[in-house]
Amino acid sequence: MLRQDWSKHPCPIARSLDVVGDPWVMLVLREALLGTTKFEQFREVLQVADNVLARRLAQMVEAGLLLRRPYRGKQRMQHEYVITDAAADFLPVLDALAKWSEKHTQAPARHLEMSILHRSGDHPSSSPTVCSTCGEPLTSADRVYQRRWAGTSAR
């Protein structure tokens, strides 16, 4: 199904969906905010086909969510993908999606829990904008997104 171009739509939600409305984009953003930078890492964690991942990474670079930087690999030059301020500013949205899901969907027995850590104090925060532990405002430099497995695996 072909989708519409909403980049010039008067509604800000439609314009944002034009950039981040694809589920793979959201999952790549999650991984990038968790510190993933290399193509192979994204592929392994997301279990996504190379062509799909390459296309989404290119779209995200073009949209200004990621920077593509060269680095010297073991045998040749390769590229890593680094978050931009636009991607860092998306953390509250991902956090809101995670909290909504925790409240309104049934998690499997073993599932991921996503949380925000205030770097300066190494303590958790329930908010991505103001630390719920110490009250300090949080910026992209002050916070890190973390995940951990919760529950038990089914036998």
BELUR-V223818 format. One record per residue. PHI is phi in degrees with one decimal (* if undefined). PSI is psi in degrees with one decimal (* if undefined). BURIAL is + if it has 16 or more other C-alpha atoms within 10 Angstrom, else -. Layout:
PHI_PSI_BURIAL ; PHI_PSI_BURIAL
//
This chain:
*_128.7_- ; -81.9_139.8_- ; -107.1_161.9_- ; -77.9_158.4_- ; -88.4_113.2_- ; -105.2_11.6_+ ; -62.2_-24.2_- ; -110.2_11.0_- ; -65.5_144.5_- ; -67.8_-21.6_- ; -84.6_125.6_- ; -64.7_-28.9_- ; -68.7_-42.7_- ; -61.3_-43.2_+ ; -63.6_-38.8_+ ; -68.6_-37.6_- ; -65.7_-27.0_- ; -61.7_-29.9_+ ; -93.3_-45.7_+ ; -118.9_13.6_+ ; -76.6_-7.1_- ; -87.2_130.5_- ; -55.5_-37.3_- ; -65.0_-36.1_+ ; -62.2_-43.5_+ ; -62.4_-41.9_+ ; -71.1_-37.1_+ ; -64.6_-41.9_+ ; -60.1_-43.5_+ ; -55.9_-48.7_+ ; -65.3_-40.5_+ ; -63.2_-40.2_+ ; -69.8_-21.5_+ ; -86.3_-4.6_- ; 111.6_-0.9_- ; -70.2_135.7_+ ; -131.0_-22.0_+ ; -103.9_144.9_- ; -51.0_-48.9_+ ; -62.1_-35.8_- ; -66.1_-47.0_- ; -57.6_-47.1_+ ; -59.8_-44.9_+ ; -65.5_-47.1_- ; -70.1_-42.3_- ; -86.1_-15.5_- ; 54.1_52.5_- ; -115.7_149.1_- ; -66.2_146.8_- ; -54.8_-45.3_- ; -65.1_-38.0_- ; -67.0_-46.7_- ; -64.0_-44.9_+ ; -59.7_-41.9_- ; -64.9_-44.0_- ; -67.9_-41.4_+ ; -61.8_-42.3_+ ; -62.4_-42.4_- ; -62.4_-40.2_+ ; -70.8_-34.1_+ ; -65.8_-46.8_+ ; -61.9_-35.6_- ; -79.2_-8.3_- ; 86.2_16.0_- ; -86.2_-30.8_+ ; -131.3_151.1_+ ; -105.9_138.2_+ ; -100.7_113.0_+ ; -117.4_135.0_- ; -75.2_148.2_- ; -146.7_158.0_- ; -85.5_112.4_- ; -81.3_-173.7_- ; -62.1_-37.9_- ; -119.0_-19.6_- ; -159.4_174.0_- ; -70.8_137.5_- ; -132.3_-178.1_- ; -127.1_147.0_- ; -118.7_160.5_- ; -118.3_119.6_+ ; -115.4_137.9_+ ; -67.6_148.5_+ ; -101.6_177.6_+ ; -59.7_-36.4_- ; -61.3_-41.2_- ; -68.8_-42.8_+ ; -61.3_-36.1_+ ; -69.9_-12.4_+ ; -83.3_-12.3_+ ; -53.3_-45.7_+ ; -59.0_-31.5_- ; -68.4_-47.1_- ; -62.1_-40.1_+ ; -62.5_-41.8_+ ; -63.9_-39.9_- ; -62.8_-42.8_- ; -62.9_-43.9_+ ; -66.7_-39.4_+ ; -61.2_-44.9_- ; -63.4_-41.6_- ; -61.0_-33.1_- ; -83.6_-35.4_- ; -116.8_0.2_- ; -127.3_157.2_- ; -87.2_119.1_- ; -82.8_146.0_- ; -66.9_168.8_- ; -55.2_-42.6_- ; -112.3_119.1_- ; -146.4_167.2_- ; -87.1_140.5_- ; -114.0_129.8_- ; -103.8_138.3_+ ; -148.5_162.4_+ ; -108.3_136.0_+ ; -116.5_128.9_+ ; -80.5_114.0_+ ; -61.9_-42.3_- ; -65.1_-31.0_- ; -110.6_-1.0_- ; 49.2_46.6_- ; -130.8_154.8_- ; -72.8_156.4_+ ; -134.7_139.1_+ ; -87.8_-3.2_- ; -124.9_140.8_+ ; -84.7_-5.7_+ ; -110.8_-34.6_+ ; -134.5_128.1_+ ; -62.1_123.3_+ ; -75.7_-12.2_+ ; -89.7_-48.1_- ; -112.5_-9.9_- ; 84.4_0.1_- ; -74.6_144.7_- ; -64.1_143.3_- ; -109.3_134.0_+ ; -115.6_175.6_- ; -61.5_-26.3_+ ; -78.2_-21.4_- ; -94.3_-7.7_+ ; -130.6_154.8_+ ; -135.9_144.6_+ ; -93.7_134.7_+ ; -129.0_157.8_+ ; -135.5_151.2_- ; -147.6_152.3_- ; -78.4_139.6_- ; -128.1_160.8_- ; 78.7_-167.7_- ; -124.0_153.5_- ; -79.7_146.4_- ; -71.2_143.8_- ; -98.2_*_-
//
